[in-house]
Amino acid sequence: MTTIRVRSLIAAFLIALGFPVQISVALAGSPPHPQLATQGSRVPGFPPPTTNTTNNREHRRVDITYTKWVTTFPLMAGFTDGDVTGLFVGEVLQRQVSLNGRIIRLEAIYEVQAGEHSFTALVRGGTGETKAGEPASVSGAALLDGVILAGWRTGSRVHAEFQTTTPSSTTEVGCPGAPAGKTCFQGTIHIERDSEE
């Protein structure tokens, strides 16, 4: 017991003077947790510093490409790729067409199901609808903005864009991976960089 106390006092004195000291686990007693005896620790009894390589992914801008289609209105299905590969599901909460039929106001729930990177966002915006005989300046492109309300990156701002494709027949596929004959939508969901990065 006296030997341990003397060694502890000498170690404390050397540490105070700035000398590196390693204390044997056998002399110090067993660590409170087996993982705390990991080699590489700067301070005995504490785990070594870790380099979290996923932290940047958790806070950087993320670009997700997606393809979707309406299954039974107001429900949508599809898939995602790019920075997050998974399934897309959604629901149109509100769809309001302007009197002249050229602008559609949209509000929807977008959900990406991709394991630990799954999230649900509420988005709002609109699209221009191309009609027969209308000028080509009305494109069918959509712009929506919102926020992630649940899951990965909750609270992050999102911006979604998509282009509408309508097949000319029931056997034509409008978007790769979409069912034949269905109007489909291809675009990108951008998750903005977190402010704490």
N, C-alpha and C positions, 0 to 999 in steps of 0.2 A: 504494500500500500504506500509506504514511504517512497519507494522508487518511482512509482507512477506520479506522486505529488511533486517530487523534485523534477522529474522530466517535464511535467506540465508547466512548472514555474520557469524552467529554462526555455521551453518552447515559447511561452508567453513573452519572455524577455527578448528572445531572438526576433520574434514577430514584430515587437515594438520597435526594434532597431532596423527593421526592414529586411531581415534575412529570410529567404524562403525556408519553410520548415515543413516536413512531411511527418505526419503522426501515423504510426502503425495502427491499423484497425484492431489488432490484437491488444495493444496497450490502451486504446481509447474505449474498448468495449465494442460490442456489436452495434452496427448502425440501426437506427430505428426502423428503417425500411430497406429491404435487400437492394433495391435499385439505387439507393444513395451511395453504395460502395463502388459505383461505376468508375472505371479508370478514366483519367482525363479531367477530373474535377480540379478546379483551382483551389477550392476550399474543401478540406476533408469533411465528409459527412453530408456534403451537398452535391446534387447532381451536376454534371458538366453542362456548360452552356450549350443550347441547341440552336441550330440554324434552321429556322422555319422557312423552307423554300416555297410553301404554298401560301404564305402570308401575302406576297405580291399579287397572286391570283385572286385572293380574297378582296383586294381593294382596288385593283387596276380596272380600266375600262374593258368590258367584255362585249364581243360581237358574236351574236348567235344568228345563223341563217335559219329560216323556217319555211316550210310549205304547209298550207292548211286548206281545208275545204269544209263546207257546211255539211254535217251528217243529216240531222233533222233540226231545222231552225227552231231555236236559236243556238243549238250546240255545234261545236266545231271539233275536228280532229286533225292530226297531222304529225309531223316529225321535225326535229331540229338537228342542226349540225354546226360546224364552226367551232367556237370555243367551248360549247356545251352540246353534246350529242344526247338526244333523248326523244321523248314523245311530247307532242303539243296537244293540249286540250283547251277548249275555250268556250265561252258563252257570250253571245251578244246580249247586252243588257238593254240597250236602246239603239234604235235605228230610225232616224228621221230624215225624210227626203224633202228637199226644198221645193217650193211651188213650181219652179221651172224644171225640176227634175235633174238638175245638173250637179248638185252638191248633196252628199249624204253625211249627216252628223252621226258619229258612232261612239258608243261607250261599251266596253267589253272587259271581260276577265280573260287574261292570258295565263295559262299555267304550263310550265315546263316541268316534266317529270324526268329527272336525271340523277337519281340517287342523292348524294350529299349536295348536289347543285340544283336541287328542285326548288322552285319558287312559284308564287302566284302574284300577279300584278294586275292592277286596275289601270286601264288606259282609256283615253278620250281623244277624239280628233275627228277626222273626216276624210272623205274621198270624193273625187270627181267621177261621175259615171258617164261612160261613152254610150250614146244611143244612136240608133240608125238615123242617118241624115244629119247628125250633129257635127260641128267642126272637130278636127283632130286635136284641137287644143285641150279638149276635155279628155284626160288620159286614163282615168281609172286608177291612178296612183293614190295611195293613202298615207297620211302622216298622223301619228298618234303619240301622245305623251302621257306619262303616268308615274306610278311609284309601286315598288314591290311591297306588298302588305303582309306576306307570310313566306317563311322559308329562307333559303340562302339569300344573303345580301338584303334582308328586310330593311326598308327605309331608303334604299337606293333609288335614284331617278332612272326611268327607262324612257327610251324613244324608239318607237317601232315604225317601220315603213313597209309597205307591200305594194305589189302590182297585181292587178286582177287579170286573169286569163280565162276566157270562155271558149271551150272547144266548139267547133262548128258542127260536130255530130256526136251522137251518143257513144260511138266507138273510139273517138279521138281522145287522146290523153292530153290535157292542157298543160300539166306540170309533171315532170318526172317524179314518179312515186305516188301520184294522186290517182284516184279511181277514174276510169274512162268516162267521158261525158259530163263530168262535174266541173262547174266553175271552180277554179282554184286560185290561191293567192300565194305568191312567193315574196319573201322580203327578209328584213334583218331586224332583230331586236338588239338595241345597244343599251347595255347597263353602264351608266356613267360611273366614273371613278369616284370612290369614296373620298370625302374631304379629309379624313384622318391620315391618308397616305402621305 
